[in-house]
Structures are given as C-alpha cells and as structure tokens.
Amino acid sequence: MLVLSRKNQESVMVGGCDGFEHMLKVTVLEIGGGKVRLGFEADAAVPSHRSEVWERILASGKQENPRDGPAAPIRRSD
C-alpha cells in the first residue's frame, strides 16, 4: 500500500508517466471533523465504486461493461 500525505487542495495522479495517460486524479477537498473529503477525476469509461459495492460485484460474479459506465452513479455532495 502506498501511503501519501496531502494537504487541502493537493492532488495525487495515478498513471500519467512513461507513456501512460493519467488514469485518475485524487484531490483532497476538505479536512475537518475527523473526516476527509476526496474528489476523484477519471474518464467516464473507468468504473468507480466504493469498496463495499466492488466487493458485492465481485461476489455476484457479474462484470460490468466499461462502455456502460459505473453500475451505480457517483453522487456529488456539495
């Protein structure tokens, strides 16, 4: 596991070097009250799930078609 420290409004890029396109950008949006709000930016074709949803998908043996997008929409909370 890679562990990084980031301050508010700082980001981490996944992919994007040595010929790879950037696949994911994770930005710390807010820190407070014992919680951290993270923002994730990825191509719409990249499935995105909370870990507990991903576990259920794996357990059910279903694979989603990346062209169909995420199985459950990601909700924004502003």
C-alpha positions in Angstrom: 0.0 0.0 0.0 1.3 3.4 -0.9 0.7 6.0 1.8 1.0 9.7 1.0 0.3 12.8 3.0 -1.6 15.6 1.2 -2.8 19.0 2.3 -6.1 20.6 1.5 -6.5 21.1 -2.3 -3.4 19.0 -3.1 -3.7 16.0 -5.5 -2.3 12.6 -6.4 -2.1 11.4 -10.0 -2.4 7.7 -10.8 -0.8 6.8 -14.1 0.5 9.5 -16.5 4.2 8.8 -16.8 6.4 6.7 -19.0 3.9 6.6 -21.8 0.8 6.1 -19.7 -2.1 8.5 -19.8 -3.2 9.8 -16.4 -6.0 7.4 -15.3 -7.1 9.0 -12.0 -6.7 12.3 -10.1 -7.5 12.3 -6.4 -7.8 15.7 -4.7 -8.2 16.5 -1.0 -11.3 18.8 -1.0 -11.8 19.3 2.7 -10.3 18.1 6.0 -12.3 18.6 9.3 -14.3 16.9 12.0 -12.4 13.7 11.7 -13.3 13.3 8.0 -11.5 13.9 4.7 -13.5 14.7 1.6 -11.8 13.4 -1.6 -12.6 14.3 -5.2 -11.9 11.7 -7.9 -11.4 12.6 -11.6 -11.3 9.8 -14.1 -12.5 9.1 -17.7 -16.2 8.2 -17.8 -15.3 4.8 -19.1 -13.4 3.9 -15.9 -15.8 2.1 -13.5 -15.8 3.7 -10.0 -17.2 2.0 -6.9 -17.0 2.3 -3.2 -15.1 -0.8 -1.8 -18.2 -2.4 -0.3 -20.0 -2.1 -3.7 -17.0 -3.5 -5.5 -17.0 -6.5 -3.1 -20.6 -7.2 -3.9 -20.0 -7.0 -7.6 -17.1 -9.5 -7.3 -19.1 -11.8 -5.1 -22.0 -11.9 -7.5 -19.7 -12.8 -10.4 -21.0 -10.1 -12.6 -18.7 -8.0 -14.7 -19.8 -4.6 -16.0 -19.2 -3.4 -19.5 -16.9 -0.4 -19.2 -18.8 1.3 -22.0 -21.9 1.3 -19.9 -20.2 3.3 -17.1 -20.4 2.7 -13.4 -23.1 0.3 -12.0 -24.2 2.9 -9.5 -23.8 6.6 -10.3 -21.4 8.6 -8.2 -23.3 11.2 -6.3 -21.9 14.7 -5.7 -22.4 16.3 -2.4 -21.6 20.0 -2.4 
